[in-house]
Amino acid sequence: MAKTSAVQKNLKRIKLVKKYAKKRAELKKIIKNKKLDLSQRFEAQLKLNKLPNNSAKIRIRNRCEVSGRPHGVYRKLRISRIALRDMASSGKIPGITKSSW
């Protein structure tokens, strides 16, 4: 089980990303627009830099929904390889059985 503080920190980042997503997108659109004046683009860049660092989408860590584990997480299932194996062995996931030969 992962530290609860790390899981909570990641949840806080997810909330911040949702909160600032629209504002960040608008500022990035202004920054990338080459037709605008350089001073306007620079001002937009300064505003973007003043936003919280944790509001960037890149700061979100893929974590297991079951255990909070940060490594070995399947993106589609959003659970770690270890949790997947445990759930499959106990029969909680339909259609998956442990192979043996």
N, C-alpha and C positions, 0 to 999 in steps of 0.2 A: 504494500500500500504506500502510495506517495505521500509526502508531507502535505498536510491540509493547507498550509500557508501557500505552498507553490500552486496548488489547485485553485485556491481563492484568488491569488494574484493573476492567474490566467483568466479566470472568470471576469475579473475587474477589467482586464485588457479587452475582452470581448465586448463588454458593455461600452467602453470608451470608443472602440472602433465603430460600433453601431451609432453612437451619439454624434461623432464627428465625421462620418463617412461622406455626407452630402457636402459639408463645408470644405473638406479636403479635396473632393472631386472638382468643385468649382475653382478653388485656388490653383490646382494643377492644370486645369483647362486654360486659365489665364496665363500661367507660366509658360505653357507649351505653345501658345499662340504667338507666332513670329510677326504677325501683322501689328500687334500692339506696341506701344512705346516701351523702350527699355526700362524707364523709370517705373511704369505701371507693373511690369513683370517683376522687377526687383522688389517692389512694395508687396506684391502677392507672395513672393518667396519669403520675405520677412514675416508676414502674417502666418504662413505655413510653419515656419520655424518656431513661432510662439505657441503653437498648439502642443498639447502633451505628447511626449514621445510614445507613450503606450497607446495612443489613438491610431498609430500606423498599423495596417493590416499585417504587415510582416512580423510584428512582435508577438502575434498569437502563436502558441505552441500547440501542436496536435497532441492531445492527451487521451488516454483510455477513459471511456465513460464509466467503466466498472471500477478500475483500480487507481486511475490517475497517473498511470505509468507513462513517461514521456517518450520512450523508445519502443520500437517494434510495434507501431500502431498501424493497423490497416485502415486506410482512408475511407473506404466504402462502409465498413462496419463500425468504425470509430471505437474499436476495442483492440487491446494489445494481443499479441500472439499467445501469450501465456493465458490470458483470460479466455481467449477463443478456445484453446485446448481444454481448459477446465470445463467450460460450458458444453463443449462438444462431448466430452467424456461422460458428463452427467446427463446428457440427452436433452439439454435446454435449447439447442439449436436444431431445428428440423432439417433432415437431409444430410447431416454431417455425422460420419461415424469414424472412429479411430481405426486406421488401417493396420492389419497385421498379416504377415505372410510367413 
